[in-house]
Amino acid sequence: MAPATGKRAAKSQAGPPQKKSKPAAHTGKPAAAGKFANGNARAGKGKGKGKEPAEDAKPRRRVPVTKPKVDEQEGESDDEEEVEEVPLSDEEGEMEEGAGEAARAKDPNAARESHAAQKALAAQRKAAKPHSELLTHAKSLWANVRQKNISRAERQEHLDALLDAVRGHMQDIIFKHDASRVIQSIVKWGGRKERDEVASELEGSYLRLATDKYANFLLAKLIRYCPTHRPKIFASFHGHVPRLLLHKYASPVIEDAFDAFASANERRALLRDFYGKEFALFAGGDKEGEVKSLAEVLEAESEAKRERVLENVRTTLQNVFDNPDKGAVGHTIVHRAMWEYMTEVAKWYSPDEADKKRRDLLEGTADLLVEIIHTKYGSRVVREFLAQGNAKDRKTILKNLKPHVERIATDDQAQYVLFTAFDVIDDTKNVKQSLIADLGKATSSLALDKQGRRVLLYLLAPRSPRHFTPANIALIAETDAARERTSKKQAATREAENRQSVSAELLKAVETDAEKLLRDAGASLVVADAMLSAEGADKMPAAEALLSLIRQPYTPSSSSESPDPSTSHIIDLSYASRVYKALLSGGHYSLKTKSLTVVDAPFSLAFAEAFFDAAQESGNLLPFAKGGGAFMLAEMAEQLAAGESAKGKELAKTLGKKEREEIRGSGSKGNVLLLEKLEKLA
């Protein structure tokens, strides 16, 4: 038996204390943004010392926008923590505390004697508990299994011994805090054979495991690592899902099961408990084992029964929202049920009745809508509320979104709610105060975020194929039909007003953080669109900030290596160079139409003249032509010629015959095009 250490475990006795940066698997927090890992992916290679031979990737729950983002690595941390001490029981802890008090009150010898007596008494009490000898032996073997620096063969030897020790007794000991962690280790470190044996022996206890303070972690591991046993585990939840969703320990287990591991049919099986007991029993499909969706159930029922089914779903949902402290409000299964309810209400009721039921649901959930927009279905629900709602409904929703708008913008699902708000709300003044004002102030940080920048780009160029894929645009367009009925203002007018609302802050951010934004490939897209599309604000201060980077000393690079984004001259960065070319040309080149779409011609001419002055004054004109700036100078020359600017002739004179020979001999990319443009200026 491994000697007990003097270190104390957490009072909850739920196992070793967790590090704050590594939350346990079932804290009730949905995963970070992005899809759950595929159930067949490997979490680790399982080779070498101390590696977990995991067969399935650990799910990362999406995090509500009301909570801080979880780092991807943190989201993948294991729930079985690396602490060397076996937790003490409550009685042992109390005895040890008592020993400490006695030691302070008496002389050292008496304290030692008292402490020894108390330890002996604790040992006697412990030995009198059921399965005491088995647990003591198992924990000593467990200490060997979880050692970090041992080979796979050694670990397997210890694992076999541990499995032999607990075989046939798992159901007797699994609900004890320390025994639960012992069995978890078998599932964690064992192979398919060991895991299946554990799952088989615990069959019949799955429902109780889900609701147990300690054993719920084991059940989560069985769902994760034992795909052949998932159908039986999921079947054990049948008839209990609404209750389990409101259970402190079972709720996260249901969420992981539904969102990360269940098949489409198994998800429908978990959802059918929302329909009510009467209909859940008869929700089978035509094929054996097939489960009907809500739409299929309603299709086969009479009007009276459809009414009861939908009322059961509504009641179950409201019960979840009436108990937000239970953690189920943020779960995908709830959002899926909510969206199916709204879809079927619109299908089976008249427009007026459907609107009334939709508004009743909104009133019962309005304060918590921000807790559901981080998932696909939750986001779609809130978008439908916005699209179908009246001005009062929309104002209520905006009020709840406002405190979290920056976090919403950086979530890949929640941001669609912002897109819909921009699309359907006619009161653009309220949109500016509730959403756009805070987004504008956070321009720099959002532009540097791969998700956040999409919101800024949407304000500048809604649904532009340069920034949004066809799938993105199709998803955004799902609320267009409702918008036609509920919004009065023309889309172009609404877009222009929203764009003007954000323009000043965008240009201010470019003026303040020009270099930081240009040196980031993604943020540079925001810079280009802000400079071209901003309305109602002076662009020249921001333009001057961009031109200050052009004035920095430049030497053409002879290295074939890729430029360093943090140290190279700005024009050597291809994406930054494209920004300058876009500003010089006044728009973006369309691959579809094979033509340039000019956005702001007057600004592009002014920028071309200022660019020429900046390059000439800094002595960079010829170095640019011989280095990475030839294409930019060609664009500048074309713009000066088109605008019949006096700067064009000055450019032709500055880059005279001698300079053009140097440019021709430099072999720089774009030198031929530049020389052609210069000839036209002469």
Stockholm file with secondary structure:
# STOCKHOLM 1.0

chainA/1-682         MAPATGKRAAKSQAGPPQKKSKPAAHTGKPAAAGKFANGNARAGKGKGKGKEPAEDAKPRRRVPVTKPKVDEQEGESDDEEEVEEVPLSDEEGEMEEGAGEAARAKDPNAARESHAAQKALAAQRKAAKPHSELLTHAKSLWANVRQKNISRAERQEHLDALLDAVRGHMQDIIFKHDASRVIQSIVKWGGRKERDEVASELEGSYLRLATDKYANFLLAKLIRYCPTHRPKIFASFHGHVPRLLLHKYASPVIEDAFDAFASANERRALLRDFYGKEFALFAGGDKEGEVKSLAEVLEAESEAKRERVLENVRTTLQNVFDNPDKGAVGHTIVHRAMWEYMTEVAKWYSPDEADKKRRDLLEGTADLLVEIIHTKYGSRVVREFLAQGNAKDRKTILKNLKPHVERIATDDQAQYVLFTAFDVIDDTKNVKQSLIADLGKATSSLALDKQGRRVLLYLLAPRSPRHFTPANIALIAETDAARERTSKKQAATREAENRQSVSAELLKAVETDAEKLLRDAGASLVVADAMLSAEGADKMPAAEALLSLIRQPYTPSSSSESPDPSTSHIIDLSYASRVYKALLSGGHYSLKTKSLTVVDAPFSLAFAEAFFDAAQESGNLLPFAKGGGAFMLAEMAEQLAAGESAKGKELAKTLGKKEREEIRGSGSKGNVLLLEKLEKLA
#=GR chainA/1-682 SS CCCCCSCCCCTTCSSSCCCTTSCCTTSSCCCCSSCCCCTTSCSCCCCSTTCCCCSSCCCCCCCCTTSCCCCHHHHTCCSSCCCCSCCCCHHHHHHHHHHHHHHHHSCHHHHHHHHHHHHHHHHHHHHHSTTHHHHHHHHHHHHHHTCSSCCHHHHHHHHHHHHHHHTTTHHHHTTSHHHHHHHHHHHHHSCHHHHHHHHHHTTTCHHHHHHSTTHHHHHHHHHHHCGGGHHHHHHHTTTTHHHHHTSTTHHHHHHHIIIIICCHHHHHHHHGGGGCHHHHTTCBCSSTTCBCCHHHHHHTSCHHHHHHHHHHHHHHHHHHHTCGGGSGGGCHHHHHHHHHHHHHHHHHSCHHHHHHHHHHHHHHHGGGGGGTTTSHHHHHHHHHHHHHCCHHHHHHHHHHHGGGHHHHHTSTTTHHHHHHHHHHCSCHHHHIIIIIHHHHHTHHHHHTSTTHHHHHHHHHSTTCTTTSCHHHHHHHGGGHHHHHHHCCSCHHHHHHHHHHHHHHHHHHHHHHHHHHHHTSHHHHHHHHHHHHHCCSSCCHHHHHHHHHHHTSCCCCCCCCSCCCTTTSCGGGSHHHHHHHHHHHHTEEEETTTTEEEESCHHHHHHHHHHHHHHHHHTTCHHHHHHTTTHHHHHHHHHHHHHTTCHHHHHHHHHSCHHHHHHHHHHTCTTHHHHHHHHHHHC
#=GC SS_cons         CCCCCSCCCCTTCSSSCCCTTSCCTTSSCCCCSSCCCCTTSCSCCCCSTTCCCCSSCCCCCCCCTTSCCCCHHHHTCCSSCCCCSCCCCHHHHHHHHHHHHHHHHSCHHHHHHHHHHHHHHHHHHHHHSTTHHHHHHHHHHHHHHTCSSCCHHHHHHHHHHHHHHHTTTHHHHTTSHHHHHHHHHHHHHSCHHHHHHHHHHTTTCHHHHHHSTTHHHHHHHHHHHCGGGHHHHHHHTTTTHHHHHTSTTHHHHHHHIIIIICCHHHHHHHHGGGGCHHHHTTCBCSSTTCBCCHHHHHHTSCHHHHHHHHHHHHHHHHHHHTCGGGSGGGCHHHHHHHHHHHHHHHHHSCHHHHHHHHHHHHHHHGGGGGGTTTSHHHHHHHHHHHHHCCHHHHHHHHHHHGGGHHHHHTSTTTHHHHHHHHHHCSCHHHHIIIIIHHHHHTHHHHHTSTTHHHHHHHHHSTTCTTTSCHHHHHHHGGGHHHHHHHCCSCHHHHHHHHHHHHHHHHHHHHHHHHHHHHTSHHHHHHHHHHHHHCCSSCCHHHHHHHHHHHTSCCCCCCCCSCCCTTTSCGGGSHHHHHHHHHHHHTEEEETTTTEEEESCHHHHHHHHHHHHHHHHHTTCHHHHHHTTTHHHHHHHHHHHHHTTCHHHHHHHHHSCHHHHHHHHHHTCTTHHHHHHHHHHHC
//
